[in-house]
Amino acid sequence: KTTFIKHFIGQDIPSFKIAMEPSTKNFHVIMSGKDERTVQGSVLSQITEFPFSGLEKFGSAFLDQFEATLCRAEILEGLTFIDTPGLMGNESQNEEKGYNFIEVARWFAERSDVVLIVFDVHKSDISSELRKMLQAVKPHMGKVRVVLNKASEVDLDHLIKVYGALMWGLGRALGKNSQVPKVYVGGLWTETDNDKSEKSSFEDEEELRSELMQIHKNLGLKRTSEMIKRLHRLKVHASILDHINGSCPRWRA
């Protein structure tokens, strides 16, 4: 995920740690700023101009593992990325986080425009914690996109097998009558053990980039749509209350 974000930003972030195994331990926000600096979670949750005040409810254990990097990048003028901790198959490792990871993921999913779930072509199995996370974001499945990364490192036959297994695993994890989100295939791993830069030749990457770049352009329409949904819910709520009020017996002294 970290390399994926670095690829889209188009520049190196000193606070990024890239490794073959999941290495991101914090929820890491990458957002636009005049000067490059890192802001800790306890401070982020207190700054009213940032939309993170609601994260205080997850406690100091989470805030200690929450941070933001502000940097100058053109793409960040319309987008903010959240790099999440990698999901490992070992349950004991996940429990050591000290906070409810699934609930935090749900909080971010509710407020995000797009949720990207990145799989490594060499390790595309779905762990038990990932299953829980998929169920948590299931109400927001319309926002979810799946990226099958480092596809350029395997041949076509192997890629087809991995792609098919991933689609089957996602369908099983989401349950019956659930639509599997779109899977983008790409080779966004730009740094290898030999420190060689590898350019992607997959059209899916350009399609995904185009979709992400449209987010801030469609922000006004999204906010209008959200307001209409809230007004519909308010109207239903008012109708229910009116019905209850009309059905209740009236007592007179």
N, C-alpha and C positions, 0 to 999 in steps of 0.2 A: 504494500500500500504506500509506503513511504517513497519508494522509487517512482511509483505511479504519479504521486503528487509532484515530486521533483521534476518529472518529465513534463507535466503540464505547465508548471510555473516557468520552466525554462532557465532555472538558475539554481545554484547550490545553496542550501540552507545549513549553516554550521551546526545547528542543534539537531539536525537529522542524523540518525544512526541507521545505516543500511547493512543488513546481514542476510544470509541464506535462510536462517530460521527466524521466527517472529521475535523482533527485538524491541519494538515500541512498547514501553511499559506504561506510558502516560496517555491520557487523552490530550492530543496536541492540536491546538488551533493555529492555522496559518492564515493570516489576514493582512490587509493593506495597512501600512503605516509610513510616516515620513522618515523615521529613523529606525534602523534595524535594532530590535531589542526583544528580550524575553520577559514576559509578565507572568508571575505565578498565579495559580488558581485562586488563592485566598484574596488576592488583589482584584483579579478579574471579576469575581462575584460581587465586588463592591462598587465597581465603576458603572454608573447608570447608563452611559452611552453604549455599553456592550450588553448584549442580550443573554447574560449568563447568571443573573441574580438568582434565578430559580434553582440553580444547582447547589445552593447552600444546604438544602434539605438532605443531601446525600452525605453530609458530614465532612469532618476534617480529613478523614482517611482518603476520601475521593479528591478533595481540593488539593491535597499534597501531591496528587498524581495527575493534576490538571494544570496545563500551562498554555501560553500563546506566544507565537513568534510573529512579530510585526516586521514587515519588510516591504520594500518598494518593488513591485512587479505589476506590469500592466494588466495581467489577467486577474489579479487580486482586487482591482478596482471595482469589479462586478461580482466577484466570487470569494467565498470564504471556505476553506477546507478544514475538515476535522479528521485528523489521523488518529485512529483508535488503536488500543492494544491488540496485538495479534491473538487470535483464539487458538489455544493449544488443546490437544486431545486429553491431556492429563488433568483430571478434575481437581486434584490437590493443588496444582500450580495455579489454577484459576481461582480457587478459594482463598489463596494468599493475597489477593488484591485488597481485601479489607473493606470492600463496599459492594453493593449490589450492581454488578456489571450490567445485567440484563435490563434493570430499571433505568440505568443511566443511558444505555443504548436506546431504549424506548423514548426517553425524554428528547434525545437529539433527533430521532427519526420523526417524531411528531412535528418538529420545527424546521426540518431540512426540506429543501426542494428536491434533492436527489440523494438516494442512499446507494453507494457503490459497495458491493461485496466482491473483494478481489481474491481469486483463487490462483495458486501456483500450478502450472501444468504438471509439475513433478509431484505435487502433493494436493490433490483435489478432493480428498475424502472429507466427509462432513462429520465433525466431532459432535459430541452430545451437547456441548455448550453452544455450538453454532446452531444446532437444531432449536434450542431454547430461544436464541436470539432471533431466528427466522420466524418463530411463532410470535415473538414480541412485536416484530415489525409487520406482521401479516396484515393488520388493518391498513397499513400504508404501502401495500405491495405495488401500487401504481407508481410509487416513487423509486422502487428498487431496480437497479441495474446490476448485472453480474459481469465481471471482467475475468476472463481466463488468460492469465498473464504468462509471459515468457514462452509463448507458443512457437516462436522462431527457433527455440532450442531443441525441438523434436521434429521427426519427420511427419509427413502428412498422415500416414496410417496410424501412428501412435496418437497424433492429435485427434483424429476422428474417434478413436476408442476412448480417450480421456473426455472428450466433449460429450459423447453419448452417456458415459458413466456419470458425469456431472449432472446432466439433465435428469437422469433417472434418480440420482440422489436428492436433487432439489425437489422433484415431484414427490418423492417419498417423505421428505422432511416437512413439506408444506401440507401434506394430506390430500385426501380426495377432493375433487371438484375445485382445486386451486390451480390457477394459471401460473406456470413457471415464468419468471421474469426474463426479459431479453438478455442473452449472453453475448457480450462483445469479446471477440478473440483478438489478442494483440501480443506484441513482443516488447513491452515497455521496460523490461529490465535493461537499463542502460549501462550498468557497471558489472563486469564479470570479474572472476578471479584473476584474469589476465589484464584487468583494467583497460579493456577495449570497449569503445563505444559502439553499440549496435543499433542501427536504424531500423525502424519498423517498416514492414511492407504490407501491413494489413489495413484494408479499407475501413474496418470496424473502428480503428482508432480515430480516424478523421470524422467518422460519423458521431462517435461519442464526444469528441472535442466540440463539434458543431452544436450538439445538444446542450452541452454544458455552457457554451458561450451564449446560448439563447436564453438562459435562465434570467439574467438581470434585465434583458430586453423585454421579457414578458412579465416582469415583476408587478407592473400595474394591473395587468389582467388577472394575475394570480391573487392579488390582494382583493380585487373586486369579486372574484369567484369565492374566496373564503368568506367575505362579508355576506354574500348572498346565502351561502350555506348556513352561516350563523343566524341570519334573519329567518330562514326556513325553520331551524330548530327552535328559535324563539317563538315563532308563530304556533308551532305544534305544542310547545310548552304552555303558551297562553290559552290555547283551545282546551287543553286537558284541564287546566285550572278552572276555566270557565264552566266546563262540564261538571266538575266536582262541586263547584260552588252552587250550581243550579240543582244538583241532585241532593244536596244536604238539606235536612229538615230545618226549618227556621222556628226558633223559639221566641215567644213574646211574653214579656212580664205582664 
